[in-house]
């Protein structure tokens, strides 16, 4: 049996039986309001991220409380990302084959358990097990949440709904870091992470109470044209647009999550110094890094739904992609100038692109993929993103001593400029969606 099949069986055996215990009767209404789905999965997703983000914020400075060495911090914090490379696909297959609601709720419960392990377990192995369980949990949460958003939307409004769902991702990540730091200072390491576990569990309860099942909304695969009318050329166009959306996700995650965020503190230290003054206030490099990265999440929270709405209005996702990629390329050029006056503008532009491109890539895939394979297609899309964000820091830190961060940022700007050219090309050749929207 292949690795993919084993991981699929593992995902199913862990999550599906447990979730069925908590599967109350579904609504009898023939239609489901998108907001009824968006609200509970957004709250559940946002709350689930608090424990993970808190661990990133406090573990490096509380290794004694965690019972590990400083050398083990990198392994612990990256373990969940690497396991998702093999779990995103099986998670998507599970969502295609079984009802979405119980799997999503079980993923949240598993996330609460993983965060509880951080709080209760000390030492390398308990933390590693918790991180691996979180990787499994997040694969189910993020793949399933986006699959449900695609279920309840169509090509006329999908950009807006996907963008609104992405707000919870950026909000949960940013608030988790702040809340984790504050609670750790007030209550201590274990109590802070225990609070994160409780919040994730509360999100699972809310999902159980409020979330309807959406898998029944999936329709059979239908081409926009009458059966048999789609030409081979049209099918190849669909595949080309789908592949370009995967490339967009990879380039976006490589650029911001993989390159900018892990290297921004080092960039400030190298080109600005260990402290600098803004409006009479002197900031250390650590504070400036935290404020700068927090600022990026705020901008991404705005750009994701805004550009999704624009893509719905202009009826061209790729035109909106071009408008989103352009500020990203410009932002990395400004960063490469390494001047304090350009850094804030650069962060604004790159974070705008990060939020815009992530949501639009998901919306494009939702428009193009067939109804019965949306889960596994989303899983593959996020695997591409996870791989790009895992590889980028390794490349950046390997090249930084050789060519310097400024030229690395120039290279990223060139990569985004290439994506801009591709987006403009795709915008000139729109392709019919693989599913038919309701009249």
C-alpha positions, 0 to 999 in steps of 0.5 A: 500500500502506498504512503498516500493510502496509509496516511489517508487511512490514518487520517480517517481512523483518527478523526471520523469515528470520534466525530460521528459520536457528536453528529446531531441531526442536520437541518431540513432546509433545502438551502443553507445561508453562506453566513451560517457556514462562514461564522462557525468555521471562521470562529473555530479556525481562528480560535484553533490558531491561538495555541499554535501562534502562542507556542511560536511566541513563547517557546523560544524564551521558555525552553526550561518550562517546556523541558527542552533545549534551545537546539530542539526549538526549531525541530518542535516548531517546524514538525507540524509543517513537514507532516502536513506535506503528506497529510493535506492530500489524505485530508482532502480525500477524506473530505471528498468521501465523507461528510464535511461537518464531523471531520471538521469538528474532529479536527478542532477537537484534535487541535485542542488535544494537541495544545493541551499536550503543550501545556501538560507535557514536558520534554521533547517527545511529548511536545513533538507528538503534540506538534505532529497531532497539530499538523494532522489537526490543521490539515483537517481544519484548513482543507475542510474549512476552505472546501466548505466555503467553496461548497456554499459559494459560486463563481459570482461571489466565491472571491468575497466568501473565501476572502472573508474566511481568510480573515480568521486565519490572519486574525487568529495568527496575530492575536494568538501571538499577542495573547500568548505573550500576555498570558505567559507573562501574567499566568505562566507558560503552562497556564497560557497554553492551557487557555489556548487549548480551552479556546480551541475546545470552545470553538469545536463546541460552537461548530457542533452547535451551529455548523450545518453539513455542506457536502450535500450541496455538492453537485455532479461534475458539469461543464458549462458547455453542453455535454460533449461540447468542451473541446480538448483545447478548452480542457487544456486551458482549464488545466493551465489555469489550475496549474497557474493557481497552484503556482500562485499559491507557491510563489505567494507562500515562498515570498512572504511566509517563507522569505520575508517573515523568517528574515525580517528581523535579521534584515533590520539588524543588518541594515538598520541596527539594533535599535532606531527611533520613530517619532521620538520613540526608540525601538529595539530590533525585536520590538520593531520586528514584532510590530512590523510582522503584526502590521502585515497581518492587519493589512492582509486581513483587509486585502484578502476580502477586498481583492476577492470582492473586486475579482467577483465584480470584475468577473476576472480572478486573474485581473485581480491577481495581477493587481495583487501581485504588482504591489508585492513585487514593488514592496520587495524592491523597496525592501532591497533599498534597505532604507528606513524610510521605505521599510514601512511602505514595503511591509504595507505592499508585501502584506497586501499582496500576501492576503490578496494572492492567498484568497484568490488562488483558493477562489480560482481552484474552487472555480475550476475543480470538479465538485467531487474532488474539491477536497483533495484538490484543496489539499494539494494546493495547500501542500504546494504552499506548505512546501514553498514556505518550508523550502524558502527559509532554508534557501534564504539563510543559505544564500544570505551569507553569500549574496546578502538579504538585499539581493535575495529580496531582489530575486523575490521581486523578480519571481513576483514580476514573473507571476505578474506576467503570467497573471496578465497572460491568463487574464487575456484568456478566460476559461469556463469553470468546471462547475455550473453556477445556479441560475 
